Amino acid sequence: MDYKLFKEPRQQQIAWFITKAVLLYIIWFVILDSFVSQDGLVNVWLNKRVATDASYILDLFGLNGGTIPGIHQTKVMINGVSMVGIGNPCNGLKLFALFAGFIICFPGNVKTKLWFIPLGIIVIHFVNMLRAVALAFIQFKAPEYLDFNHHYTFTVIVYSIIFLLWMAWVNRISGFEFSKNNKTFQVK
């Protein structure tokens, strides 16, 4: 009698993907709680990076961007007035981990993952920085629309970009294909 939980190769591959994802998730939170969150230096640096990059873009549009550094958040200014704060939930660190975790767990060439993950993180950072610019501009011109755009519009945009990066990985870059003959996933 065969007691194997997943008999089909495809089921085994899906189970392995989910197992890797859960293990990576646990490792991420152990690292986050044990190291990253303890001293806060990574979050402080990333908060400042997003705010500083946003202020540069605001300067390019003639809006006199600036920042006010802080321990828990860095504020983005326009014409010397604080518009929005970039704090830990908004700095993109968890988005980077979410994106990288999926790519790590999904089949594909390791060398390809080594360039695609940093490229994806740069794209996510750029989108997040543009989000900070847009939110600062909304606060400057029409503050009544800030809350909706912060919680809905830009959340959908950022997660859509991450989803498109994942789809690019799955369909074009990873070399992944579904074999209809033996009902398995394989990398070309």
Residue pairs with C-beta under 8 A, 6 or more apart in sequence:
5 15
6 12
6 14
6 15
8 183
9 182
9 183
9 184
10 183
10 184
10 185
13 107
13 184
13 185
17 105
17 106
20 104
20 105
21 101
21 102
21 105
24 101
24 104
24 105
25 101
28 97
28 101
36 42
36 43
36 93
37 43
40 71
42 93
43 88
43 91
43 93
44 71
46 91
46 92
46 93
47 70
47 73
47 74
47 86
47 87
47 88
47 90
47 91
48 67
48 69
48 74
48 86
49 91
49 125
50 74
50 86
50 90
50 91
50 92
50 125
50 128
50 129
50 132
51 67
51 74
51 75
51 76
51 86
51 132
52 67
52 74
53 125
53 129
53 132
54 65
54 76
54 86
54 129
54 130
54 132
54 133
54 136
55 65
55 66
55 67
55 76
55 77
56 65
57 65
57 129
57 130
57 133
58 64
58 65
58 76
58 78
58 133
58 136
58 137
59 65
63 78
63 79
63 137
63 140
64 78
64 79
64 80
65 76
65 77
65 78
65 136
66 76
66 77
66 78
66 80
67 74
67 75
67 76
67 77
68 74
68 75
68 77
68 82
70 85
72 87
72 88
73 85
73 86
73 87
73 88
74 85
74 86
75 82
75 83
75 84
75 85
75 86
76 82
76 83
76 84
76 85
76 86
76 132
76 133
76 136
77 83
77 136
78 136
78 137
78 140
81 140
83 135
83 136
83 137
83 139
83 140
84 132
84 135
84 136
84 139
84 146
84 150
86 132
90 128
90 132
91 128
92 124
92 125
92 128
95 124
95 128
95 158
95 162
96 121
96 124
96 125
98 162
99 117
99 120
99 121
99 124
99 162
99 165
99 166
100 117
100 120
100 121
102 166
102 169
103 113
103 116
103 117
103 120
103 166
103 169
104 113
104 117
106 169
106 170
106 174
106 176
107 174
107 175
107 176
107 185
107 186
107 187
108 169
108 173
108 174
108 175
108 176
108 187
109 174
109 175
109 187
112 173
112 174
112 175
116 169
116 173
120 162
120 165
120 169
123 161
123 165
124 158
124 161
124 162
124 165
127 157
127 158
127 161
128 158
131 154
131 157
131 158
134 149
134 154
135 146
135 149
135 150
135 154
138 145
138 146
138 149
139 146
170 176
174 187
175 187
175 188
176 185
176 186
176 187
176 188
177 185
177 186
177 187
177 188
178 184
178 185
179 185
179 186
